[in-house]
Amino acid sequence: MTSAIAMTIIPDTSRKILQPATLLGASPSPGVGGDRPGISGAGHRPMDGPKPASVRVPSPEELEELARYSQRLESATPEEIITWAVERYFPRLTMATAFGPEGCVILSMLARIEPRVYVFNLDTGYQFQETLELRDRIAERYGIVVDFQRPELSVEEYERLNGGPVYKTDPDRCCFQRKIEVLHRVARGFDAWMSGIRRDQSPHRANAPIVGWDKKFGLVKISPLANWTRKQVWDRIVYENIPYNPLHDRGYTSIGCWPCTRPVLLGEDERAGRWSGTGKIECGLHTAD
């Protein structure tokens, strides 16, 4: 199936994946080889999230080490980056996905490298039905069942408590309470997380490292597709027939919650359809503050 917005140049997937220890001289982090940390799954009441003061602060030496790894991985393929992350951090490595095209590409790679990595979706209760259905298609294709991590309050409880939809009156607070607080809770069980952000998506992401420290969540953050372009992502989707959200074929270039997402117009920025008319362009997961 060919996306209406996808390019058709076939990417080079023939490069051999290097073993990360050979690539960087990396050694696994403490805890590798143990059991997967316990995480509350879909339908379970989540544990109370940590307070900001409880977020771990890395040492200067750790930050320097991460910067060195990031620099060396600039020339690596996404598969090599994921392999390095798995060898160094698994099982205390996780991945968050909103089922965007980048996340779907990473999941296709993860299925070949280490399908046991815990993958979750921040289910705000406002996601498109097409997004929810993509989870099942991913599971059928790759055998990876993405866990839904939800806020403590349902949408109905949340809106009743706040006198209506918070996304209309304070979208920043809505994102914080329906996404950021949930990821804080999940982060307690892990040392590192992977995301699908790209540098060319927005000014806020332009300097995203391959490997860096996420001070908001107290985790190492790994972005295997940071230096890929949108075209490279869609090339891979087309070439491997990777499942993706059908809303992309209807003009939605970036997909979040249905009340705050619209199709983009010709010539608009890739993320122009998010929180349109508010001046807001990020939910806060990938910003420093």
Residue pairs with C-beta under 8 A, 6 or more apart in sequence:
1 241
2 8
2 238
3 234
3 237
3 238
3 244
3 248
3 249
4 248
4 249
5 234
5 248
5 249
5 253
6 234
6 235
6 237
6 238
7 231
7 234
7 235
7 238
8 235
8 238
9 231
9 235
10 235
10 239
11 232
11 235
11 236
11 239
13 236
13 239
13 240
15 77
17 77
17 79
17 80
17 83
17 113
18 76
18 80
18 83
19 83
19 87
20 26
20 80
20 83
20 84
20 85
20 86
20 87
20 88
21 27
21 87
23 72
23 73
23 76
23 80
23 84
24 69
24 72
24 73
24 84
26 69
26 84
26 87
26 88
27 88
28 87
28 88
28 89
29 88
29 89
29 92
29 191
29 192
31 91
31 92
31 191
32 87
32 88
32 89
32 90
32 91
32 92
33 91
34 91
34 92
35 91
36 91
36 116
36 118
37 91
37 92
37 118
37 189
37 190
38 189
39 118
39 120
39 147
39 149
39 186
39 189
40 46
40 47
40 149
40 185
41 147
41 148
42 123
42 147
42 148
42 149
42 150
43 148
45 152
46 149
46 150
46 151
46 152
46 182
46 185
47 185
47 188
48 185
49 181
49 182
49 184
49 185
50 184
50 185
50 187
50 188
54 218
55 184
55 215
55 216
55 217
55 218
56 218
56 219
57 215
57 218
58 66
58 213
62 213
63 213
66 209
66 211
66 212
66 213
66 220
67 209
67 212
69 84
69 210
69 211
70 209
70 210
70 211
70 212
73 80
73 81
73 84
73 210
73 211
74 210
74 227
76 84
76 210
78 105
78 106
78 109
78 224
78 225
78 228
79 109
79 112
79 113
79 224
81 210
81 211
81 222
81 224
82 106
82 109
82 110
82 113
82 114
82 194
82 222
82 224
83 113
85 93
85 192
85 194
85 211
85 222
85 224
86 93
86 113
86 114
86 117
88 192
89 190
89 191
89 192
89 220
90 114
90 116
90 117
91 116
91 117
91 118
92 189
92 190
92 191
92 192
93 117
93 118
93 190
93 191
93 192
93 193
93 194
94 117
94 118
94 119
94 120
94 186
94 189
94 190
94 192
94 193
94 194
95 103
95 106
95 107
95 110
95 117
95 118
95 119
95 120
95 193
95 194
95 195
96 119
96 120
96 121
96 122
96 183
96 186
96 193
96 194
96 195
96 285
97 103
97 104
97 106
97 107
97 119
97 120
97 121
97 146
97 196
98 121
98 122
98 131
98 255
98 256
99 121
99 131
99 134
99 135
99 138
99 146
99 245
99 255
100 196
100 245
100 254
100 255
101 233
101 234
101 237
101 244
101 245
101 248
102 196
102 197
102 198
102 225
102 228
102 233
103 196
104 134
104 138
104 237
104 242
104 243
104 244
105 196
105 225
105 233
105 236
105 237
105 242
106 194
106 196
106 224
106 225
107 119
107 138
107 142
107 144
107 146
108 142
108 236
108 240
108 242
109 224
110 117
110 119
110 142
110 144
111 142
111 143
111 144
115 142
115 143
115 144
117 194
118 147
118 190
119 144
119 146
119 147
120 146
120 147
120 148
120 149
120 186
121 135
121 146
121 147
121 148
121 149
122 149
122 178
122 179
122 182
122 183
122 285
123 132
123 148
123 149
123 150
124 150
124 151
124 155
124 178
124 179
124 257
125 150
125 151
125 154
125 155
125 158
125 178
126 155
126 167
126 178
126 257
126 258
126 259
126 260
127 257
127 258
128 245
128 247
128 255
128 257
128 258
128 261
130 245
130 246
130 247
131 245
131 247
131 255
134 243
134 244
134 245
135 145
135 146
135 148
137 243
138 144
138 146
138 243
139 145
139 146
141 242
141 243
149 182
149 183
149 185
149 186
150 182
151 158
151 177
151 178
151 181
151 182
153 161
158 166
158 177
158 178
159 165
159 166
165 174
165 259
166 173
166 174
166 177
167 174
167 257
167 259
167 260
168 259
171 260
171 275
171 278
171 280
172 280
172 284
175 283
175 284
176 284
179 283
179 284
179 285
180 216
180 283
180 284
180 285
183 217
183 285
184 217
187 193
187 217
187 218
187 219
190 219
191 219
191 220
192 219
192 220
192 221
192 222
193 214
193 217
193 219
193 220
193 221
193 222
194 221
194 222
194 223
194 224
195 221
195 222
195 223
195 285
195 286
196 223
196 224
196 225
197 205
197 208
197 223
197 225
197 226
197 286
198 205
198 208
198 223
198 225
198 226
198 227
198 228
198 229
198 230
198 233
199 205
199 206
199 207
199 208
199 226
199 227
200 206
200 229
200 230
201 230
201 254
201 270
201 271
202 269
202 270
202 271
202 281
202 282
204 281
204 282
204 286
204 287
205 286
208 223
208 226
208 286
209 223
209 226
210 222
210 223
210 224
210 226
210 227
211 220
211 221
211 222
211 223
212 220
212 221
213 219
213 220
213 221
214 220
214 221
215 288
216 287
216 288
216 289
225 233
230 270
236 242
237 244
245 252
245 255
247 255
248 255
250 263
251 263
251 264
251 273
252 261
252 262
252 263
252 264
252 273
253 263
253 264
253 270
253 271
253 273
254 261
254 264
254 270
254 271
254 273
254 274
255 261
256 274
256 283
260 274
260 275
260 276
261 273
261 274
262 273
262 276
263 273
264 270
264 272
264 273
265 272
271 281
274 280
274 281
275 281
